[in-house]
Amino acid sequence: MALPDAFYEQVDEMVYRPSVATMSPWDHRLQHGGPPSALAVHVLRQTMPRPELRVAQVLVDFLGAIPRDDMTAAVEVIRPGKRIELARVTLSGGGRAVVSASVWRLAYRDDVPVPAGVLERERLSPMPALPPIQEQVTFEGMDGWPYAQAIEWRFVRGGFREEGPAQVWSRVRIPIVAGAALDGVERIAAVADSANGLSKELDMRAYLFVPTSIAITLDRLPDGDWTYLGATTHIGAEGIGFTSSTLGDARGLLGTASQPLILEPRRGHPAAPGQKAASA
């Protein structure tokens, strides 16, 4: 399929219309968590630019299913300051608030040395090399899924159709908002929420494993078009799990991301507990 011009089109001062590229793999009427997370970063950058500050953390809370309806954005500064600022971006759709993104922006400086031990640890654990071009294969039965097609994926380990930890480089192919340049933090936010699906430990046809939020922490601006994601999912015995990820770029380690997960069997699936197994 032909890619849309962007994940969103701005249709009014603070109103954004999602394209098909925002589609969730769980329900085609809903949005994947990545594009709204990136949209929140974009809205803050456009409405309240602070070039003297760096985004240090983006904490996105998903307040419920995110419909593929027009989204209205609202921005407020919770903790103002010259060196430290906390801003909140709320995205509403379908008549309710659906995303709340808290963004910490911190002043940067060049007079704090990086200890030799830190440099040595990073030297001994470099980012894996970017693999050659790969066939773009998504979840089974979801070939042509627009969100996945809007991003190029090159796996070092794992894959959409494999279970277990994953290591992947990604390149976002379209802007978050039509006509606007793609920012590095937006690029990170657009893909980081995919970590739980890329490193899944359960069959997604039989189980739901949905993140309720994502916390992205960065120590510098991302560099280049490619983002590295090294993701691992842990599942506890009480229907709750988490995914933790290492983020990087061509320069090396960049930050981390974490997602709490709620897990439950899909009703009626033969592989789910309590369901009659399918005949051979």
C-alpha positions, -999 to +999 in steps of 0.1 A: +000+000+000+011+036-006+022+053+026+003+084+038+021+117+039+024+115+077+010+099+108-012+130+114-026+160+095-030+192+115-066+203+107-069+232+132-047+251+157-045+222+182-064+195+163-047+165+146-063+139+123-047+104+124-039+087+092-041+049+086-004+047+097-015+051+133-035+019+133-032-005+162-026-042+156-052-050+183-081-032+167-082-013+134-105+013+149-078+023+174-044+038+174-011+022+182+006+039+212+037+050+193+022+077+171+003+095+199+034+094+221+053+111+193+025+136+186+026+147+222+064+155+219+057+173+186+030+194+201+052+205+230+081+213+207+059+234+184+039+253+209+065+258+237+100+256+221+128+256+246+160+252+226+181+258+257+166+226+273+168+189+264+141+163+267+153+141+295+122+120+300+088+114+284+063+096+305+032+087+285+001+074+302-026+057+280-059+066+297-078+041+277-082+028+241-072+056+217-097+059+188-087+069+153-106+101+156-094+137+155-072+145+185-073+178+204-041+188+222-038+209+253-004+219+269+004+231+304+036+238+323+034+220+357+068+229+370+083+260+353+120+269+355+151+280+337+170+248+343+143+223+350+108+222+335+079+197+336+052+201+310+021+180+303+005+174+270-031+160+270-046+145+239-083+140+237-103+120+212-138+105+210-150+130+237-125+121+264-088+125+274-069+094+260-032+103+264-014+123+291+023+129+284+046+144+310+078+157+296+108+167+317+132+191+300+165+199+315+193+224+308+224+210+292+260+220+297+295+210+286+315+213+318+306+179+334+331+152+325+320+117+316+339+093+340+364+069+324+345+039+338+313+050+320+331+054+287+348+020+291+315+002+298+300+018+267+331+009+247+327-028+258+290-028+250+286-011+217+254-010+197+251-039+172+259-029+136+230-019+113+221-050+093+217-049+055+182-043+040+157-070+051+123-082+039+097-063+059+077-090+076+052-081+103+030-101+127+014-132+112-017-124+093-009-086+094+012-082+062+006-046+051-001-033+086+002+004+079+021+014+111+048-012+105+050-002+069+056+034+079+088+023+096+117+003+082+128-025+105+162-043+105+165-071+131+197-081+147+179-107+168+143-118+169+115-106+146+078-098+145+069-135+141+094-147+168+090-148+206+116-137+230+141-108+233+146-086+203+173-063+189+162-041+160+172-009+142+143+012+130+139+042+106+107+062+106+098+068+070+072+096+073+068+127+096+046+127+126+027+157+113+024+164+076+047+192+065+068+192+097+103+180+100+108+148+121+125+155+154+148+129+170+128+125+202+096+121+181+114+093+162+122+076+195+087+080+208+071+066+176+089+033+179+096+027+216+061+016+224+066-013+199+091-030+223+065-052+241+053-066+208+087-071+193+099-090+224+066-108+232+068-140+252+032-151+245+013-159+213-005-126+205-033-146+188-041-162+222-032-135+247-035-097+251-004-079+266-012-042+266+011-015+280-007+011+302+022+036+299+057+040+286+086+059+302+114+070+279+146+084+295+173+100+274+207+115+283+212+134+250+196+142+217+192+113+192+215+114+163+207+103+127+177+086+112+182+051+128+171+041+163+183+010+181+159-009+203+170-038+225+139-052+242+132-079+268+098-088+282+093-103+317+060-120+326+050-125+363+026-151+377-003-127+384-011-114+349+012-084+351+045-080+333+069-054+320+091-047+290+125-030+294+145-016+265+178-001+257+178+028+232+207+037+210+218+053+177+249+054+156+268+072+184+260+045+210+238+043+241+211+069+242+186+059+269+161+034+282+124+027+279+100+007+302+064-004+299+041-021+325+019-047+309-015-061+317-019-096+303-050-118+298-062-146+275-082-137+245-117-150+248-126-179+225-091-186+212-083-224+212-048-218+228-061-198+257-066-214+291-100-231+295-107-233+258-111-265+239-080-273+220-082-273+182-083-307+166-052-318+147 
